[in-house]
Amino acid sequence: MLIRFFVAFLFSFLFSGTTYAYVFWVKSFDNTIRNIEMIEQRYDLHFPMVWLIFDTRNEREQQKITDLAQKLWRSRIYHLSFSPEHYSAWEVAEGLYDHEYRSFFAIIKEYDLKVVFRTMHEMNSGWFPWSDDTDSFKRAWKHIHRISREVGLDQKNILFTMSSNHRDMPAEYGKPSQQAPLVECTIEHKKQTNCSTFENYYPGDEYVDLVGVTFYNRWKWNSDRKWLMPDSILNDPDWETLTRLKSLGKPLFIDEVATTAIWYEGMYDQQKSQEMYTRAKDKKNEWLSALAQFIAEEEAFLGMLYFNTDYTDGLAGWHVGEADWAAINLNQGKLYTWIYDLFEHSKRNSHRKLAALFHHKILWKGQKAIMIRNDDYALFLRLRNILEIKVKKKKLILAVLEQIQGKLYKKETHTPNDKKLQRVIFSLYELYE
């Protein structure tokens, strides 16, 4: 722990002239709520945002969405990825996945969750079926957006993030699949062939709240790649990805980012990679440090998510090479300290900016953010003042809140004011529990 605090101090010293302005959070390692709970307990953290993937639709996954409100509370912001499995954009636009989207949105509405919603991601690359046609994609996106509004969601509950890959790589013959040959649609190649880039998929400002991007430092295993730092990836002159993302005029999010820990001279060698994984932490920490500096200097980014997963089981799975992306790996007992400092140096003013997009205000209880709708805030303050003046003791305050909530639950119908009071009671309970 002494070393970690020294690293944090050194980080602050080196970047003392830099203004940090980002929200930072990690993906659940195994896509479970329990993993987030274990990380928070072990490292004394509270993630204001949590990311889970729900591309497989079944009763168990649906229950997991319900559990978010009950186990991780409602004041979190949830980054939820939900895409239409094996459906093309045309099929989505024609309504073939409507039931799944409606049921997903209905749970968000029922539990009053705040969700950064990512669907049909990496559409500018040829490995997902929804990337087959740009016009169908735009039609499908608008259709999904319309469904969310029909269910009763608006920006108080859901923000749509259009999340592209950092390189435009459409399927060569317009037939996307995991095995499809890809076209590297660089700026120069687009001039020559008019190949599709993420701009061609953009459905319009009124349907997009955030513009997202995914990128990884994957290294050698599948193509003997170079070791690349974040700045080099997003500012590659052949693509100029960051400049083009900014041109869309929306707040930017890094929806997925991660790095391997493995680097050595020469060609790929499985045994050498395993040895490097076992004994070395410096390269991954170096890359995470560069990520911190990069996002600190790029004010267009509102936040980022680290893809805290290891598909290799400690680099034992050769077929996926160096996909050892996890920075907090409870299974392997590994903690790369710079991920901790990325979290510590994310700024509260950016949490407020993101909350403002949801039309919410934030109150802080230590590391924990309590989110209150703008139109609920006056009632929240009034009730909080009454409780602290009249009731005073925390245990009694919680008992009073439970009694009020119990009476509300017993009502057969709920007016808009009842629902408003319910939201405020939940926020007060989070404040005092």
N, C-alpha and C positions, 0 to 999 in steps of 0.2 A: 504493500500500500504506500510505503514511503516513496518508492520509485515512481508510482503513478502520480502522486501529488507533486513530485519534483517535475515530472513531464508536463503536468498541467501548468505549473508555474512557468516553466521554460517557454511553453506554447504562448502563454499570455504575454511574456516578456518580448518574444520574437515578433509577435503580431500586435503589439500594444498600440500601434498607429492605425490599425485596421478596424473598421466598423463591421461587426458581424451582423448579418441580417438574414437569417434563414431559420426555418423550422426543420428539425431533424428527427427522424424516427427510423425504426428498423422493421423489416418483415419478420413475422413469426417464423422461427427456424423450420418447424414442421407443419406450419399452417394451422396451429392449434392455439386456443386461448391460453391453455396451461403453460405453454412455452413463454409467453409474454409475462404471465404471473411469476414464473420461476426466475426469469431474468431480473424483473423489478425487485423481487424479494432478495435475491442473492447480492445484487449490486446497489441496492438502495436507490433505485431510479423510479421515475414515474414518466412514462411516455405519453405526451399529450396527444400523440397520433399513433395509430396501430394499423398495420397493413395485413390483410388476409385475401386469399384468392378463392373465388367461388365459381370457377368455370365448370366444375362437375356438379350437376344439379341432382340432389337426392334428399331424402328426408333428414339424413344426418347433417348434411351441409346446411339445410334450411334451419335446423335446430341451432346450429352454431351461430348463425346470424342473430337469432333470437337471444342466445346466451350473451351476446356482446353487451346488451343493455343491462343484463342482470348480474354479470360477473365483472365486467370492466367499466360499467357505469356509462351514463349518457353524455357526460361532459367531455368525453374524448371526441376527437375527430377521427373518423375511420376512413382509411384509404382502401376501398373495396374494388377488386378487379372481378368483373363478371362478363364473360364473353360467350358467344353462342356456339361453343364447341365446334361441330363439323358443318356449320351452316355458312353458306355464302352470303355476301351482302345483299344480293338480290332476294334470297329467301327470307332474310330478316326484314327487308323492306316490304315484302309481300305478307308479312304477319305470321310466318311459321314459328317464330319464337316468342310471340306475344305473351303467351301464358306464363312463361318463365320470367320474363321481364316484369310483368304485372305483379306476380307473387313476390318477387324480390323487392320491388318498390313498395309494396303494401307493408312489408315488415319494417322497412325504414320509416314509413309513415306512422305505423302503429306504435313504435317505440321512440319516435321523435329523435332518431339518430341524425348526426351530422356526418355526411359522407362525401368524400372526394371520390367520384365515381369514374372508373376507367373501364371502358368496354371497347372491343374490337381494336386492341392495341397493336402497335408495330405494323400498321396497315401498309406502310410504304416498303415492306419487305415481303418476299414471296413465299413465306412459309405458313401463313394462315389463310384459310379459305375466304375470309371476308375482304382480302386485298385484291380480289380478281378484277374489279371494275370500279373506277373512281366515281362515276356517276351513281352507280348503285350504292356505293358506300355512303355518299352524301345523303341519298334518299333514305337509307337505312338509319343513319345517325339522327336525322330529323324525326323519323318515325319513333325511334326509341325515346327521344327527348319529349315528343308529344305524349307518349304513354305515361311518362313520369308526371307530366302536368295533369293528365286525366285522373291519375291516382290521387292527386292532391299535393304533390311535392312542388316546392319552389326552391329558391336559393337559400331559404332558411334551413333546408335539410340536405340539399344535394347540389354539388358543383360538378359539372362535366369536364373531365380532363381528356383532351385528345392527345394520345400518347404515341409518338412515333419512334422508330429506331433511329439511332444517330447517323446511320448511313442509309440512303435510298437504294434498295436492292430488290427491285421487282422480279417476279418469275420471268424467265426468258421468253416463254411462249404464252404468257398470260394465264397460265394454269398453276396456281400456287399449291404447294405441298411441302412437307418436311424434306422431301428429296429433290425438289425442283431445282434445276440449274438457275442461277441468279445473274442478273445484269447489274453491274456497278454503275448506277446512274449518277455519275459525277456531274459537276456543272458543265464541263466540256462535252460529255457524252449526251447530256440533255439537249444541248444546242444542236447536236448533230442528228439525234433520233427522236427528240420529244418524249423520252421515257418518263414514266410517272414518278413524281417526288411527293413528299408529304403535303406540299402546297396544293396539289391537285385533289387531295382528299378533304380539304378544309371545307366544312359545310356552311360556314358563315358565322359572324360574330355573335349573333343572338343565341346560337346553339352551343357555344364553347365558352367556358368560364376560365379554364386554365389550359396552357399548352405544355404538354409533357414530353420528355425524351428519356430513352433508355440507352445506357452504354456500359461496357465492361472492359476491363483489362484482362483478356483471356489468355494471352501469351501463346505457348508453342504447340499445344497438344493436337490441334486440328489443322494448322496451316503454317506452323513455324513462324508465328507472328512476332513482331517486335514487342518489347516492354514499353507501353505507352502511358504517359501521364494524362490526367483529365484534360488539361489545357490542349495537349496535342490531339486528343481524340475529337473534341468538339470544335476546335479551330483548325482542323485539317484543311489546307487550302484547296484540295480537290473537291470538298463538299461545302465548306463554310457554313457548317450546320448551325452554330450559335447565332451568327449574323442573320441567317434566314429565319430561325425561330423567333428572334426579337422582332423581325419585320411584321409578324402577325399581330403585334400590339397587345398581347395578353400577358398576365403574370406567368412566369415559367416555373415548372416543377421538374426535378429529376425524379422520374417515377421508378426507375430502377438504376442502381449503380453498384458495382462491386469489383473487387480485384482478387486474383490469385495471390498466394504467398510465394510462388515459385519463380525463380529466375536463375539462370546460369548460362555460360557461354556454350555454343555448340548446338547440335541438333537435339531433338526431344529424346529423352531417355527415362523410362518409367521408374527404374530403380533410383536413379539420381533425383527424380522429382519427389519420390517418397522420402528419401533421406533429407532433402531440403525442407519438406513439410514438417518433419519430425523435429528438426533442430533450429529452424530459422524463423524469426519473426520480423526482422528488420525491414525486409522489402515491402511487406504489406503495411507496416506502420509508416514507412516512408511514403507509400502511395496515398494512404489515408491522410497524412499530413499535407500532401500536395492537394488533395481534394478539399481540405479545409481552407487552404489558402485560395484556391481557385474560386470556390463559391463565395468566399468573403469578398473577393474583388469584383464579382459579377452581381451587381445589384438587381438585375432583372430576375434572378432566381428567388422565388418566395420560399422554397424548401426543397428537401431531397429525402429519398428513401434508400437506405442501404439494404441490398438483397441478402439478408443474413441467413443464407442457406448453404449447405455443403452437400452436393449431389454425389460426392465421391466416397463418403464414409471414411473420411480421413485419408483421401487419395488412394483408397484401396480399389476403387472402380476405374480401371484403366480406360474403359470405353468412353468415359466422359472426361478423361484427362484432368486438367487443372481447373475444375469447377469447384474448387475449395474456397468458396467466396465468404463463408461465415467469418465474422469478426468476433462474435460471442457464441462459442460453440460449447454448450454444456455437455454434450455427449463426449467430446474429446478433451474437455477441460481446458480449452484454449480461449484466452482473452487477448486480443490485440488492442493495446491500451489507447491507441489514437481514436478508436471508435467511441470510447468513453468521453474523450475530450471534445470530439465533434458534437456530442450531445450537450456537454457542459457549456460550450461556447455558442450554442444557438441562442438567439436573442428573443426576449419576451415581446419586443415591439413587433417582431414578425408574426408571432402567435396572434397578436392583436390584429394585424393586417389580414391574416387568414380568417380569423373570427369575424372581422368586419365584412368579408365577402359573403359570409353566411348570415349577415345582419345580426350578429351577436356581440356582446361585450364579454370581457374576461375579468374575473377576479382570481387572484392567486392565493393559494393556501400551501405555502412552502413550494414544492415543485409542482404541485397539482393545480391545474387550471380549471376553474369553475366557469362554464359558459352559460350566459343568460341572454335570451332573445332581447333585442332592443326594445320591443314593445311590451316585454314583461319586466323590464328593469325597474321601473318606478314601483310596481307592486312588490318586487323582491326586496328593495331597500326599505319599504314601509314595514313589511312583515318582519324583516331582520331587526329593525329598530325596536319594534314592539316586543319581540321575543327576548332581546337582550336587556330591555328595560324592565319588563314585567316578569319574565321567567328566569333569566340570568344563567342558571346552571345548565351546562351542556347536556347532561343526561336527561334532565327534565324537558329541555328544548326538543330533543329527539323524540321523547315520548309524546309531546304535543303534536309534532309533525306526523307521527305515525297515526295518531287518533284522527287528525284531519284527513289524512290520506285514506284511512279506513272508511270514513263517512262518504268520501267521494266515490270510492269503489262500489259502495252499496247502492248508489243511485242508478236507476234503470236507464236513464238517458243523461247525457252530458251536454250542457250548453257550451258555447265558446268560452265563456267566463270560467266554467268548471275546468275546462281543458287548460286554460291559462293558469289557473290556480294549481292544478296538478303539476305542470311544468315547474312552477316556482317552488312548490314543496319539494320536488326532486332536487332542485338546485340547492335549496337550503339544507336538505338532508346531507348532500355531498359536502357542503361547507362545514357542517358540525360533526359528521360521523368520524 
